[in-house]
Amino acid sequence: EFTVRVAKEEVAPEEVDYLKVAKEDIEHGTAYLSKQSLEKYGNEWNLFTLLRSGKEVSQETLDKYYASVEKQVKEKVDKMRATDLARVIITLEAMGKNPQNVSDVNLFEKLYNSKSMASDTSNCPIWALIALDGWKSEIPSDALWTREKLIEQILSFQTEQGGFGLFDNKSSSIDMTGMALQSLAPYYNDPAYPDVKPAVDKALKHFKDNITVNAGFLDFGSENSCTTAQVLTAVSALNIDPTVKENGFVQNGNNMVSNLHTYKKDAGFAWQTALQAQEMATQQVTYGLIAYQRMAEGGTRLYDFTDVLDETDQKAVKEVEEKINAIGSKITLNSKKSIQEARAAY
């Protein structure tokens, strides 16, 4: 068996390993983000992206960030929007820190009992659902916002064309549609939520109807990296490989992974190819590629933190490592006790 490829100018396209491209670009993005601020409230997306890439973040940095969050919670928790609470919860979950007790405040409870959710933008229920699902958290049946109510609220922002709006269901953006699908992905094949699958399918068609020849997407008339990254994150959460032509996201030999590669600068990624690299674009491109990598390698979704060890487990792992290191590099009969202790701890 052999394959014949026909291309313009009689030049056959090269076989590209897009997972390899994604991994290399993740390294590029995390190298940039690791040099940005990580130690205070407001740095959530930098920290989250590094942690989800598997990069090591020093305990000192994590402790400083957590102290900053504690200060924010003590002083302003009741003034924080649902999106702010969700962003912090997502980052704490990625750290393995318990959002249910931050300076004696249960951030989950603050989120699912948010009184402003109904009158706020679609961002709020979308990110609230993502945050509450990160650890598969239980939501009391008497909460103001159960999962059913959050999903219903999100779906109320879907337009006739299939997109999701920020303020209503009269107009939409690709960015918001991508984020909405990221929140709905865990419920796509769940018979308990029958309205989700048709809504997601309609949104996927909307993506395909609006994809550019570069396999990118427009926001306010401009093709940019952040919009494409949100779609990549969404389809990856739905276990759809956008580099496979049959899935409908390949255009002229381009796909979303190769598209995001075009925004790469000497350091970081740009919002548009003609612009310089910037922090927000680098965050979104990098975590979008991480979402793709996790899907391609069979990992959990980007916002599914069930693969993250909690604080108790992290402590236990460190204790085992210490016992292994205590054995030393030279093994003798006298090493028996330390080996047994390490094995037992493991």
Disulfide bonds with the S-S distance in Angstrom:
none
